[in-house]
Amino acid sequence: MTDLKVEAVRWLHDDQNSPDLIAAELDGERYELRKIEVFRDGRVQGVDRIREIKGSTVLADQPWPSFDSIIRDPNESFVAHPMSAVEFDDLWQQSQKNQQTLIPVESPKE
C-alpha cells in the first residue's frame, strides 16, 4: 500500500481571488490525490481525481514541491503550514458541501 501524506502551504499574497492556504493529500511520488484551497472570504474548495472546479481548483500535473524547496522559495511567497490528516479531512468535508461547483473530470480515452 502506498503511503499517503498530507502537506499544506500558506500563500502570502495580496490577490483576493487566490487561495491563502493550499493543502494536498499526496501519494508516494508526491502527486496530489486530493487538493483543498481556502480563500480569505471563507470559501473552501476541494478537488480530487474524480471532480474538479472548472477554471479554478485542479490537481497539479507535477509532483508537490519538497519541503526544502518551499522553505527556500526566493520570493518567500510560500510558507510550510503544518496540517494533520484529521485537519485535512475536516477541511475536505467543508469543501464537499459546495458540490454544485464541481464537474466530473473527463476520463482518459483509451
C-alpha positions in Angstrom: 0.0 0.0 0.0 1.2 3.5 -0.9 1.9 5.8 2.0 -0.3 8.9 1.9 0.9 12.2 3.2 -0.8 15.5 3.9 1.1 18.8 3.4 0.0 22.4 3.3 1.4 25.8 2.5 0.3 29.4 3.2 0.5 31.6 0.1 1.5 35.1 1.1 0.0 37.5 -1.5 -2.5 40.4 -1.9 -4.8 38.8 -4.5 -8.3 38.4 -3.1 -9.2 35.8 -5.8 -6.3 33.4 -4.9 -6.3 31.0 -2.0 -4.4 31.7 1.1 -4.0 28.1 2.1 -3.3 25.2 -0.2 -3.4 21.6 1.2 -2.9 18.3 -0.5 -3.1 14.6 0.2 -0.1 13.2 -1.7 0.7 9.7 -2.9 4.2 8.1 -2.5 5.5 10.0 -5.5 4.1 13.3 -4.2 1.3 13.6 -6.8 -1.9 15.2 -5.5 -4.7 12.8 -4.8 -6.9 15.5 -3.2 -6.4 19.2 -3.0 -8.1 21.9 -0.9 -7.9 25.7 -1.4 -9.0 28.1 1.4 -9.8 31.7 0.4 -9.9 34.9 2.5 -13.7 35.2 2.0 -14.2 31.8 3.7 -14.6 29.7 0.6 -13.2 26.2 0.8 -12.8 24.3 -2.5 -11.7 20.7 -2.8 -11.0 18.6 -5.8 -9.8 15.0 -6.4 -9.2 12.7 -9.3 -12.9 12.5 -9.9 -14.1 16.1 -9.6 -12.5 19.5 -10.3 -13.7 23.1 -10.4 -13.8 24.4 -13.9 -11.3 27.2 -14.4 -10.2 27.2 -10.8 -9.0 24.4 -8.5 -7.4 21.5 -10.2 -4.9 18.8 -9.3 -1.4 19.6 -10.5 0.2 17.6 -13.2 3.6 17.8 -11.4 4.6 16.4 -8.0 4.1 18.6 -5.0 7.3 20.5 -4.2 9.5 19.2 -1.4 9.5 20.9 2.0 13.1 22.1 1.3 12.1 23.8 -1.9 9.2 25.5 -0.2 11.3 27.0 2.6 14.0 28.1 0.1 11.4 29.9 -2.1 13.4 33.0 -3.2 10.3 35.1 -3.3 9.3 34.0 0.2 5.7 33.7 -1.1 5.0 30.2 0.3 5.4 29.1 3.9 5.0 25.5 5.0 1.9 25.0 7.2 1.6 22.0 9.5 -1.6 20.0 9.0 -2.7 16.7 10.3 -4.7 14.1 8.3 -7.7 14.8 10.6 -7.5 18.6 9.9 -7.3 17.8 6.2 -10.3 15.6 6.4 -12.3 18.3 8.3 -11.5 20.8 5.6 -12.3 18.2 2.9 -15.8 17.7 4.4 -16.3 21.5 4.3 -15.2 21.7 0.7 -17.7 19.0 -0.4 -20.7 21.0 1.0 -20.3 23.1 -2.1 -20.6 20.3 -4.7 -22.7 22.2 -7.2 -19.5 23.9 -8.4 -17.8 20.5 -9.1 -17.7 18.9 -12.5 -16.6 15.4 -13.4 -13.1 15.1 -14.7 -13.1 13.6 -18.2 -11.7 10.1 -18.1 -8.8 9.5 -20.5 -9.7 7.9 -23.7 -8.1 4.5 -24.4 
